[in-house]
Protein backbone atom coordinates (compact mmCIF):
# COMPACT_ATOMS: atom_id res chain seq x y z
CA UNK A 1 0.00 0.00 0.00
CA UNK A 2 1.39 3.39 -1.02
CA UNK A 3 0.45 5.61 1.89
CA UNK A 4 1.98 8.71 0.33
CA UNK A 5 -0.33 8.42 -2.65
CA UNK A 6 -3.27 8.08 -0.27
CA UNK A 7 -2.21 11.17 1.68
CA UNK A 8 -1.92 13.06 -1.56
CA UNK A 9 -5.43 12.14 -2.65
CA UNK A 10 -8.42 14.46 -2.81
CA UNK A 11 -9.79 13.21 0.51
CA UNK A 12 -6.87 14.60 2.58
CA UNK A 13 -5.54 18.03 3.48
CA UNK A 14 -1.80 18.45 4.14
CA UNK A 15 -1.21 19.12 7.83
CA UNK A 16 1.96 20.52 9.41
CA UNK A 17 2.44 19.65 13.08
CA UNK A 18 4.93 22.42 13.81
CA UNK A 19 2.56 25.00 12.37
CA UNK A 20 -0.27 23.52 14.46
CA UNK A 21 1.82 23.92 17.64
CA UNK A 22 2.76 27.47 16.71
CA UNK A 23 -0.60 28.75 15.44
CA UNK A 24 -3.48 26.30 15.91
CA UNK A 25 -4.76 23.01 14.56
CA UNK A 26 -7.42 24.74 12.46
CA UNK A 27 -4.82 27.22 11.27
CA UNK A 28 -2.60 24.36 10.06
CA UNK A 29 -5.56 22.77 8.27
CA UNK A 30 -6.47 26.05 6.55
CA UNK A 31 -2.84 26.65 5.60
CA UNK A 32 -2.59 23.19 4.04
CA UNK A 33 -5.67 23.90 1.93
CA UNK A 34 -4.33 27.32 0.92
CA UNK A 35 -1.04 25.76 -0.23
CA UNK A 36 -2.95 23.19 -2.29
CA UNK A 37 -5.13 25.90 -3.86
CA UNK A 38 -2.08 28.08 -4.56
CA UNK A 39 -0.45 25.25 -6.52
CA UNK A 40 -3.69 24.60 -8.41
CA UNK A 41 -4.25 28.27 -9.36
CA UNK A 42 -0.57 28.69 -10.26
CA UNK A 43 -0.57 25.70 -12.62
CA UNK A 44 -3.55 27.22 -14.45
CA UNK A 45 -2.08 30.75 -14.61
CA UNK A 46 -4.98 32.03 -12.53
CA UNK A 47 -3.01 33.95 -9.88
CA UNK A 48 -3.76 37.67 -9.48
CA UNK A 49 -1.05 40.26 -8.84
CA UNK A 50 -1.52 42.89 -6.14
CA UNK A 51 1.32 45.19 -5.08
CA UNK A 52 3.80 42.85 -6.73
CA UNK A 53 2.57 39.75 -4.87
CA UNK A 54 0.61 36.74 -6.11
CA UNK A 55 -2.92 36.34 -4.74
CA UNK A 56 -5.72 33.84 -5.28
CA UNK A 57 -9.27 33.72 -3.94
CA UNK A 58 -11.21 31.05 -2.10
CA UNK A 59 -14.78 31.31 -0.85
CA UNK A 60 -15.73 30.26 2.67
CA UNK A 61 -18.05 27.64 1.17
CA UNK A 62 -15.16 26.07 -0.75
CA UNK A 63 -12.95 26.03 2.34
CA UNK A 64 -15.73 24.45 4.39
CA UNK A 65 -16.29 21.80 1.73
CA UNK A 66 -12.57 20.96 1.58
CA UNK A 67 -11.74 21.16 5.30
CA UNK A 68 -15.11 20.68 7.10
CA UNK A 69 -14.38 23.85 9.11
CA UNK A 70 -17.31 26.16 9.77
CA UNK A 71 -17.27 29.84 8.81
CA UNK A 72 -16.63 30.86 12.44
CA UNK A 73 -13.70 28.42 12.69
CA UNK A 74 -12.31 29.70 9.38
CA UNK A 75 -12.35 33.34 10.54
CA UNK A 76 -10.42 32.50 13.72
CA UNK A 77 -7.88 30.28 11.91
CA UNK A 78 -7.24 32.83 9.13
CA UNK A 79 -6.76 35.57 11.71
CA UNK A 80 -4.22 33.39 13.57
CA UNK A 81 -2.28 32.75 10.34
CA UNK A 82 -2.25 36.46 9.47
CA UNK A 83 -1.04 37.48 12.92
CA UNK A 84 1.70 34.83 12.74
CA UNK A 85 2.78 36.23 9.35
CA UNK A 86 2.15 33.13 7.22
CA UNK A 87 -0.50 34.68 4.96
CA UNK A 88 -1.95 38.01 3.86
CA UNK A 89 -5.54 38.69 2.84
CA UNK A 90 -7.20 41.45 0.87
CA UNK A 91 -10.76 42.09 -0.31
CA UNK A 92 -10.95 43.12 -3.95
CA UNK A 93 -12.78 42.53 -7.23
CA UNK A 94 -16.43 42.76 -8.21
CA UNK A 95 -18.20 41.00 -6.67
CA UNK A 96 -15.92 41.49 -3.67
CA UNK A 97 -13.93 38.37 -2.75
CA UNK A 98 -11.28 37.53 -0.20
CA UNK A 99 -7.89 36.92 -1.81
CA UNK A 100 -5.02 35.10 -0.09
CA UNK A 101 -1.26 35.46 -0.40
CA UNK A 102 1.18 32.96 1.13
CA UNK A 103 4.25 34.71 2.49
CA UNK A 104 7.82 33.36 2.46
CA UNK A 105 7.80 32.74 6.19
CA UNK A 106 7.02 29.04 5.80
CA UNK A 107 9.96 28.65 3.39
CA UNK A 108 12.31 30.49 5.70
CA UNK A 109 11.18 28.34 8.61
CA UNK A 110 12.02 25.13 6.75
CA UNK A 111 15.43 26.35 5.54
CA UNK A 112 16.85 25.51 8.95
CA UNK A 113 15.39 22.00 8.91
CA UNK A 114 17.80 19.38 7.62
CA UNK A 115 16.75 16.79 5.08
CA UNK A 116 17.11 14.05 7.73
CA UNK A 117 14.80 15.88 10.11
CA UNK A 118 12.32 16.51 7.32
CA UNK A 119 12.34 12.82 6.43
CA UNK A 120 11.84 11.95 10.09
CA UNK A 121 8.86 14.29 10.29
CA UNK A 122 7.36 12.68 7.18
CA UNK A 123 7.77 9.21 8.71
CA UNK A 124 6.14 10.36 11.93
CA UNK A 125 3.20 11.78 9.98
CA UNK A 126 2.80 8.51 8.08
CA UNK A 127 3.02 6.44 11.28
CA UNK A 128 0.37 8.60 12.93
CA UNK A 129 -1.86 8.06 9.91
CA UNK A 130 -1.37 4.28 10.15
CA UNK A 131 -2.08 4.26 13.90
CA UNK A 132 -5.19 6.39 13.39
CA UNK A 133 -6.45 4.10 10.62
CA UNK A 134 -5.83 0.99 12.74
CA UNK A 135 -7.66 2.54 15.69
CA UNK A 136 -10.64 3.40 13.50
CA UNK A 137 -10.75 -0.14 12.06
CA UNK A 138 -10.63 -1.62 15.59
CA UNK A 139 -13.44 0.69 16.69
CA UNK A 140 -15.63 -0.36 13.74
CA UNK A 141 -15.02 -4.08 14.46
CA UNK A 142 -15.84 -3.67 18.16
CA UNK A 143 -18.97 -1.72 17.28
CA UNK A 144 -20.16 -4.44 14.90
CA UNK A 145 -19.51 -7.13 17.51
CA UNK A 146 -21.35 -5.12 20.16
CA UNK A 147 -24.36 -4.71 17.88
CA UNK A 148 -24.46 -8.49 17.45
CA UNK A 149 -24.68 -9.02 21.25
CA UNK A 150 -27.93 -9.11 23.17
CA UNK A 151 -28.27 -7.43 26.54
CA UNK A 152 -26.19 -9.17 29.22
CA UNK A 153 -23.98 -11.04 26.73
CA UNK A 154 -20.26 -10.49 26.18
CA UNK A 155 -19.82 -12.73 23.13
CA UNK A 156 -21.41 -12.05 19.74
CA UNK A 157 -24.29 -14.22 18.62
CA UNK A 158 -24.18 -16.11 15.32
CA UNK A 159 -25.03 -13.75 12.46
CA UNK A 160 -28.37 -15.43 11.69
CA UNK A 161 -29.51 -15.20 15.33
CA UNK A 162 -28.33 -11.61 15.64
CA UNK A 163 -30.24 -10.72 12.46
CA UNK A 164 -33.43 -12.30 13.81
CA UNK A 165 -33.15 -10.35 17.08
CA UNK A 166 -32.59 -7.07 15.24
CA UNK A 167 -35.50 -7.78 12.90
CA UNK A 168 -37.77 -8.52 15.89
CA UNK A 169 -36.79 -5.19 17.47
CA UNK A 170 -37.71 -3.38 14.27
CA UNK A 171 -41.09 -5.13 14.19
CA UNK A 172 -41.69 -4.13 17.82
CA UNK A 173 -40.87 -0.53 16.90
CA UNK A 174 -43.46 -0.59 14.11
CA UNK A 175 -46.07 -1.89 16.55
CA UNK A 176 -45.22 0.86 19.02
CA UNK A 177 -45.29 3.53 16.32
CA UNK A 178 -48.79 2.45 15.28
CA UNK A 179 -50.07 3.01 18.80
CA UNK A 180 -51.64 6.44 19.20
CA UNK A 181 -50.29 7.80 22.49
CA UNK A 182 -52.44 10.94 22.13
CA UNK A 183 -55.75 9.07 22.15
CA UNK A 184 -58.16 10.15 24.85
CA UNK A 185 -61.63 8.86 25.56
CA UNK A 186 -64.40 11.37 24.79
CA UNK A 187 -66.12 13.12 27.67
CA UNK A 188 -69.24 11.59 29.13
CA UNK A 189 -72.39 13.15 27.59
CA UNK A 190 -73.61 14.62 30.89
CA UNK A 191 -70.26 16.19 31.65
CA UNK A 192 -70.03 17.55 28.13
CA UNK A 193 -73.58 18.93 28.43
CA UNK A 194 -72.68 20.88 31.59
CA UNK A 195 -69.40 22.21 30.16
CA UNK A 196 -70.95 23.26 26.84
CA UNK A 197 -73.92 24.93 28.55
CA UNK A 198 -71.62 26.92 30.84
CA UNK A 199 -69.42 27.96 27.88
CA UNK A 200 -72.47 29.15 25.91
CA UNK A 201 -73.75 31.18 28.85
CA UNK A 202 -70.41 33.00 29.00
CA UNK A 203 -71.35 34.58 25.64
CA UNK A 204 -74.87 35.53 26.75
CA UNK A 205 -74.14 39.26 26.79
CA UNK A 206 -72.38 39.23 23.43
CA UNK A 207 -75.06 37.36 21.45
CA UNK A 208 -78.39 37.83 23.28
CA UNK A 209 -78.65 41.62 23.74
CA UNK A 210 -81.34 42.97 21.40
CA UNK A 211 -82.20 39.48 20.16
CA UNK A 212 -83.43 37.16 22.91
CA UNK A 213 -84.94 37.28 26.34
CA UNK A 214 -83.36 35.17 29.06
CA UNK A 215 -86.01 32.48 28.58
CA UNK A 216 -85.53 32.41 24.80
CA UNK A 217 -81.75 32.21 25.25
CA UNK A 218 -82.06 29.24 27.62
CA UNK A 219 -84.35 27.46 25.17
CA UNK A 220 -81.93 28.08 22.30
CA UNK A 221 -78.93 26.83 24.25
CA UNK A 222 -80.76 23.75 25.48
CA UNK A 223 -81.76 22.82 21.93
CA UNK A 224 -78.24 23.45 20.63
CA UNK A 225 -76.62 21.33 23.37
CA UNK A 226 -79.11 18.47 22.90
CA UNK A 227 -78.57 18.43 19.13
CA UNK A 228 -74.80 18.37 19.61
CA UNK A 229 -74.96 15.36 21.90
CA UNK A 230 -77.63 13.45 19.96
CA UNK A 231 -75.71 13.85 16.70
CA UNK A 232 -72.53 12.71 18.56
CA UNK A 233 -70.60 15.72 17.32
CA UNK A 234 -69.34 16.14 20.88
CA UNK A 235 -67.10 13.06 20.49
CA UNK A 236 -64.63 15.05 18.37
CA UNK A 237 -64.52 18.04 20.74
CA UNK A 238 -61.89 17.83 23.46
CA UNK A 239 -62.42 19.55 26.80
CA UNK A 240 -60.02 22.44 26.16
CA UNK A 241 -61.74 23.23 22.84
CA UNK A 242 -65.33 23.35 24.13
CA UNK A 243 -65.36 27.12 24.61
CA UNK A 244 -64.10 27.80 21.08
CA UNK A 245 -66.60 25.28 19.69
CA UNK A 246 -69.44 27.02 21.52
CA UNK A 247 -68.41 30.46 20.23
CA UNK A 248 -68.20 29.40 16.58
CA UNK A 249 -71.53 27.54 16.66
CA UNK A 250 -73.34 30.42 18.38
CA UNK A 251 -71.86 32.83 15.86
CA UNK A 252 -73.34 30.85 12.96
CA UNK A 253 -76.72 30.46 14.70
CA UNK A 254 -76.95 34.20 15.42
CA UNK A 255 -75.94 35.08 11.85
CA UNK A 256 -78.74 32.88 10.49
CA UNK A 257 -81.21 34.30 12.96
CA UNK A 258 -80.28 37.89 12.05
CA UNK A 259 -80.74 37.11 8.38
CA UNK A 260 -84.20 35.60 8.96
CA UNK A 261 -85.31 38.88 10.55
CA UNK A 262 -83.58 41.15 8.04
CA UNK A 263 -85.10 43.22 5.21
CA UNK A 264 -83.19 41.13 2.68
CA UNK A 265 -84.97 37.98 3.85
CA UNK A 266 -88.35 39.73 3.64
CA UNK A 267 -87.59 40.73 0.05
CA UNK A 268 -86.55 37.17 -0.66
CA UNK A 269 -89.86 35.83 0.64
CA UNK A 270 -91.81 38.30 -1.49
CA UNK A 271 -89.93 37.23 -4.62
CA UNK A 272 -90.53 33.54 -3.88
CA UNK A 273 -94.25 34.15 -3.31
CA UNK A 274 -94.47 35.98 -6.62
CA UNK A 275 -92.71 33.16 -8.44
CA UNK A 276 -94.99 30.65 -6.76
CA UNK A 277 -98.13 32.48 -7.86
CA UNK A 278 -96.87 32.99 -11.44
CA UNK A 279 -95.58 29.48 -12.10
CA UNK A 280 -97.58 27.40 -9.63
CA UNK A 281 -94.41 26.19 -7.94
CA UNK A 282 -94.95 24.85 -4.45
CA UNK A 283 -92.10 25.55 -2.10
CA UNK A 284 -91.87 23.60 1.12
CA UNK A 285 -91.78 25.88 4.12
CA UNK A 286 -90.08 23.16 6.11
CA UNK A 287 -87.24 22.90 3.57
CA UNK A 288 -86.81 26.67 3.63
CA UNK A 289 -86.61 26.59 7.41
CA UNK A 290 -84.06 23.75 7.48
CA UNK A 291 -81.82 25.60 5.04
CA UNK A 292 -81.76 28.65 7.28
CA UNK A 293 -81.09 26.56 10.35
C-alpha positions in Angstrom: 0.0 0.0 0.0 1.4 3.4 -1.0 0.4 5.6 1.9 2.0 8.7 0.3 -0.3 8.4 -2.6 -3.3 8.1 -0.3 -2.2 11.2 1.7 -1.9 13.1 -1.6 -5.4 12.1 -2.6 -8.4 14.5 -2.8 -9.8 13.2 0.5 -6.9 14.6 2.6 -5.5 18.0 3.5 -1.8 18.4 4.1 -1.2 19.1 7.8 2.0 20.5 9.4 2.4 19.7 13.1 4.9 22.4 13.8 2.6 25.0 12.4 -0.3 23.5 14.5 1.8 23.9 17.6 2.8 27.5 16.7 -0.6 28.8 15.4 -3.5 26.3 15.9 -4.8 23.0 14.6 -7.4 24.7 12.5 -4.8 27.2 11.3 -2.6 24.4 10.1 -5.6 22.8 8.3 -6.5 26.0 6.5 -2.8 26.7 5.6 -2.6 23.2 4.0 -5.7 23.9 1.9 -4.3 27.3 0.9 -1.0 25.8 -0.2 -3.0 23.2 -2.3 -5.1 25.9 -3.9 -2.1 28.1 -4.6 -0.4 25.3 -6.5 -3.7 24.6 -8.4 -4.2 28.3 -9.4 -0.6 28.7 -10.3 -0.6 25.7 -12.6 -3.6 27.2 -14.4 -2.1 30.7 -14.6 -5.0 32.0 -12.5 -3.0 33.9 -9.9 -3.8 37.7 -9.5 -1.0 40.3 -8.8 -1.5 42.9 -6.1 1.3 45.2 -5.1 3.8 42.9 -6.7 2.6 39.7 -4.9 0.6 36.7 -6.1 -2.9 36.3 -4.7 -5.7 33.8 -5.3 -9.3 33.7 -3.9 -11.2 31.0 -2.1 -14.8 31.3 -0.9 -15.7 30.3 2.7 -18.1 27.6 1.2 -15.2 26.1 -0.8 -13.0 26.0 2.3 -15.7 24.5 4.4 -16.3 21.8 1.7 -12.6 21.0 1.6 -11.7 21.2 5.3 -15.1 20.7 7.1 -14.4 23.8 9.1 -17.3 26.2 9.8 -17.3 29.8 8.8 -16.6 30.9 12.4 -13.7 28.4 12.7 -12.3 29.7 9.4 -12.3 33.3 10.5 -10.4 32.5 13.7 -7.9 30.3 11.9 -7.2 32.8 9.1 -6.8 35.6 11.7 -4.2 33.4 13.6 -2.3 32.7 10.3 -2.3 36.5 9.5 -1.0 37.5 12.9 1.7 34.8 12.7 2.8 36.2 9.4 2.2 33.1 7.2 -0.5 34.7 5.0 -1.9 38.0 3.9 -5.5 38.7 2.8 -7.2 41.4 0.9 -10.8 42.1 -0.3 -11.0 43.1 -3.9 -12.8 42.5 -7.2 -16.4 42.8 -8.2 -18.2 41.0 -6.7 -15.9 41.5 -3.7 -13.9 38.4 -2.8 -11.3 37.5 -0.2 -7.9 36.9 -1.8 -5.0 35.1 -0.1 -1.3 35.5 -0.4 1.2 33.0 1.1 4.3 34.7 2.5 7.8 33.4 2.5 7.8 32.7 6.2 7.0 29.0 5.8 10.0 28.6 3.4 12.3 30.5 5.7 11.2 28.3 8.6 12.0 25.1 6.8 15.4 26.4 5.5 16.8 25.5 8.9 15.4 22.0 8.9 17.8 19.4 7.6 16.7 16.8 5.1 17.1 14.1 7.7 14.8 15.9 10.1 12.3 16.5 7.3 12.3 12.8 6.4 11.8 11.9 10.1 8.9 14.3 10.3 7.4 12.7 7.2 7.8 9.2 8.7 6.1 10.4 11.9 3.2 11.8 10.0 2.8 8.5 8.1 3.0 6.4 11.3 0.4 8.6 12.9 -1.9 8.1 9.9 -1.4 4.3 10.2 -2.1 4.3 13.9 -5.2 6.4 13.4 -6.5 4.1 10.6 -5.8 1.0 12.7 -7.7 2.5 15.7 -10.6 3.4 13.5 -10.8 -0.1 12.1 -10.6 -1.6 15.6 -13.4 0.7 16.7 -15.6 -0.4 13.7 -15.0 -4.1 14.5 -15.8 -3.7 18.2 -19.0 -1.7 17.3 -20.2 -4.4 14.9 -19.5 -7.1 17.5 -21.3 -5.1 20.2 -24.4 -4.7 17.9 -24.5 -8.5 17.5 -24.7 -9.0 21.3 -27.9 -9.1 23.2 -28.3 -7.4 26.5 -26.2 -9.2 29.2 -24.0 -11.0 26.7 -20.3 -10.5 26.2 -19.8 -12.7 23.1 -21.4 -12.1 19.7 -24.3 -14.2 18.6 -24.2 -16.1 15.3 -25.0 -13.8 12.5 -28.4 -15.4 11.7 -29.5 -15.2 15.3 -28.3 -11.6 15.6 -30.2 -10.7 12.5 -33.4 -12.3 13.8 -33.1 -10.4 17.1 -32.6 -7.1 15.2 -35.5 -7.8 12.9 -37.8 -8.5 15.9 -36.8 -5.2 17.5 -37.7 -3.4 14.3 -41.1 -5.1 14.2 -41.7 -4.1 17.8 -40.9 -0.5 16.9 -43.5 -0.6 14.1 -46.1 -1.9 16.6 -45.2 0.9 19.0 -45.3 3.5 16.3 -48.8 2.5 15.3 -50.1 3.0 18.8 -51.6 6.4 19.2 -50.3 7.8 22.5 -52.4 10.9 22.1 -55.8 9.1 22.2 -58.2 10.2 24.9 -61.6 8.9 25.6 -64.4 11.4 24.8 -66.1 13.1 27.7 -69.2 11.6 29.1 -72.4 13.2 27.6 -73.6 14.6 30.9 -70.3 16.2 31.6 -70.0 17.6 28.1 -73.6 18.9 28.4 -72.7 20.9 31.6 -69.4 22.2 30.2 -71.0 23.3 26.8 -73.9 24.9 28.6 -71.6 26.9 30.8 -69.4 28.0 27.9 -72.5 29.2 25.9 -73.7 31.2 28.9 -70.4 33.0 29.0 -71.3 34.6 25.6 -74.9 35.5 26.7 -74.1 39.3 26.8 -72.4 39.2 23.4 -75.1 37.4 21.5 -78.4 37.8 23.3 -78.6 41.6 23.7 -81.3 43.0 21.4 -82.2 39.5 20.2 -83.4 37.2 22.9 -84.9 37.3 26.3 -83.4 35.2 29.1 -86.0 32.5 28.6 -85.5 32.4 24.8 -81.8 32.2 25.2 -82.1 29.2 27.6 -84.4 27.5 25.2 -81.9 28.1 22.3 -78.9 26.8 24.3 -80.8 23.7 25.5 -81.8 22.8 21.9 -78.2 23.4 20.6 -76.6 21.3 23.4 -79.1 18.5 22.9 -78.6 18.4 19.1 -74.8 18.4 19.6 -75.0 15.4 21.9 -77.6 13.5 20.0 -75.7 13.9 16.7 -72.5 12.7 18.6 -70.6 15.7 17.3 -69.3 16.1 20.9 -67.1 13.1 20.5 -64.6 15.0 18.4 -64.5 18.0 20.7 -61.9 17.8 23.5 -62.4 19.5 26.8 -60.0 22.4 26.2 -61.7 23.2 22.8 -65.3 23.3 24.1 -65.4 27.1 24.6 -64.1 27.8 21.1 -66.6 25.3 19.7 -69.4 27.0 21.5 -68.4 30.5 20.2 -68.2 29.4 16.6 -71.5 27.5 16.7 -73.3 30.4 18.4 -71.9 32.8 15.9 -73.3 30.8 13.0 -76.7 30.5 14.7 -77.0 34.2 15.4 -75.9 35.1 11.8 -78.7 32.9 10.5 -81.2 34.3 13.0 -80.3 37.9 12.0 -80.7 37.1 8.4 -84.2 35.6 9.0 -85.3 38.9 10.6 -83.6 41.2 8.0 -85.1 43.2 5.2 -83.2 41.1 2.7 -85.0 38.0 3.8 -88.3 39.7 3.6 -87.6 40.7 0.1 -86.5 37.2 -0.7 -89.9 35.8 0.6 -91.8 38.3 -1.5 -89.9 37.2 -4.6 -90.5 33.5 -3.9 -94.2 34.1 -3.3 -94.5 36.0 -6.6 -92.7 33.2 -8.4 -95.0 30.6 -6.8 -98.1 32.5 -7.9 -96.9 33.0 -11.4 -95.6 29.5 -12.1 -97.6 27.4 -9.6 -94.4 26.2 -7.9 -95.0 24.9 -4.4 -92.1 25.5 -2.1 -91.9 23.6 1.1 -91.8 25.9 4.1 -90.1 23.2 6.1 -87.2 22.9 3.6 -86.8 26.7 3.6 -86.6 26.6 7.4 -84.1 23.8 7.5 -81.8 25.6 5.0 -81.8 28.7 7.3 -81.1 26.6 10.4 
